[in-house]
């Protein structure tokens, strides 16, 4: 997921038409790709970790209203 985010970002940046020159720093590109991967892994982990807690609460609330 993180590599897809980074790919879409840099593909979109290449698609822009500018009158100026665009320069990339390899260190910043690497850092942004690593951050995209790490942040997306944390987001996915949190989603699956808390999914059962929230799902159980929603089911209890819907049964109480019936």
BASE-542225 format. One record per residue (C-alpha): residue in three letters; chain; x, y negated, z. Coordinates in Angstrom, 2 decimals, decimal comma, m for minus. Example, Ala and Ser with C-alpha at 12.3 -4.5 7.8 and 13.67 -1.06 7.14 Angstrom:
residues 2
<'Ala' 'A' <12,30 4,50 7,80>> <'Ser' 'A' <13,67 1,06 7,14>> 
This chain:
residues 66
<'Unk' 'A' <0,00 0,00 0,00>> <'Unk' 'A' <2,80 m2,41 0,87>> <'Unk' 'A' <4,64 m1,76 m2,36>> <'Unk' 'A' <1,41 m2,43 m4,25>> <'Unk' 'A' <1,01 m5,75 m2,44>> <'Unk' 'A' <4,58 m6,74 m3,29>> <'Unk' 'A' <4,18 m5,61 m6,91>> <'Unk' 'A' <1,00 m7,64 m7,38>> <'Unk' 'A' <2,62 m10,67 m5,78>> <'Unk' 'A' <5,72 m10,69 m7,96>> <'Unk' 'A' <3,77 m9,74 m11,11>> <'Unk' 'A' <1,51 m12,73 m10,50>> <'Unk' 'A' <4,51 m14,97 m9,95>> <'Unk' 'A' <6,02 m13,82 m13,26>> <'Unk' 'A' <2,73 m14,46 m15,06>> <'Unk' 'A' <2,64 m18,14 m14,03>> <'Unk' 'A' <3,60 m20,62 m16,71>> <'Unk' 'A' <5,68 m23,43 m15,28>> <'Unk' 'A' <7,77 m26,13 m16,85>> <'Unk' 'A' <10,50 m25,53 m14,26>> <'Unk' 'A' <12,86 m22,64 m13,69>> <'Unk' 'A' <12,04 m19,99 m11,10>> <'Unk' 'A' <14,95 m18,48 m9,16>> <'Unk' 'A' <14,72 m15,48 m6,85>> <'Unk' 'A' <16,97 m14,73 m3,92>> <'Unk' 'A' <17,52 m10,97 m3,74>> <'Unk' 'A' <17,66 m11,12 0,07>> <'Unk' 'A' <14,31 m12,88 0,34>> <'Unk' 'A' <12,71 m10,57 m2,22>> <'Unk' 'A' <13,92 m7,53 m0,26>> <'Unk' 'A' <12,74 m9,06 3,01>> <'Unk' 'A' <9,29 m9,82 1,59>> <'Unk' 'A' <8,89 m6,28 0,21>> <'Unk' 'A' <9,99 m4,73 3,52>> <'Unk' 'A' <7,61 m7,01 5,46>> <'Unk' 'A' <4,73 m6,15 3,11>> <'Unk' 'A' <5,34 m2,44 3,65>> <'Unk' 'A' <5,73 m2,71 7,43>> <'Unk' 'A' <2,72 m4,99 7,93>> <'Unk' 'A' <0,50 m2,80 5,74>> <'Unk' 'A' <1,60 0,32 7,63>> <'Unk' 'A' <0,75 m1,36 10,94>> <'Unk' 'A' <m2,63 m2,45 9,56>> <'Unk' 'A' <m3,42 1,07 8,34>> <'Unk' 'A' <m2,27 2,61 11,62>> <'Unk' 'A' <m4,46 0,21 13,63>> <'Unk' 'A' <m7,42 0,90 11,36>> <'Unk' 'A' <m7,21 4,67 11,82>> <'Unk' 'A' <m6,30 4,41 15,51>> <'Unk' 'A' <m9,35 2,30 16,43>> <'Unk' 'A' <m11,76 3,77 13,88>> <'Unk' 'A' <m13,16 6,45 16,19>> <'Unk' 'A' <m13,65 4,00 19,07>> <'Unk' 'A' <m15,65 1,57 16,96>> <'Unk' 'A' <m17,55 4,29 15,14>> <'Unk' 'A' <m18,68 5,78 18,42>> <'Unk' 'A' <m19,87 2,40 19,71>> <'Unk' 'A' <m21,89 1,71 16,58>> <'Unk' 'A' <m23,59 5,08 16,78>> <'Unk' 'A' <m24,53 4,56 20,43>> <'Unk' 'A' <m25,97 1,08 19,73>> <'Unk' 'A' <m28,05 2,29 16,79>> <'Unk' 'A' <m29,50 5,17 18,85>> <'Unk' 'A' <m30,38 2,84 21,73>> <'Unk' 'A' <m32,43 0,56 19,47>> <'Unk' 'A' <m34,58 3,35 17,99>> 
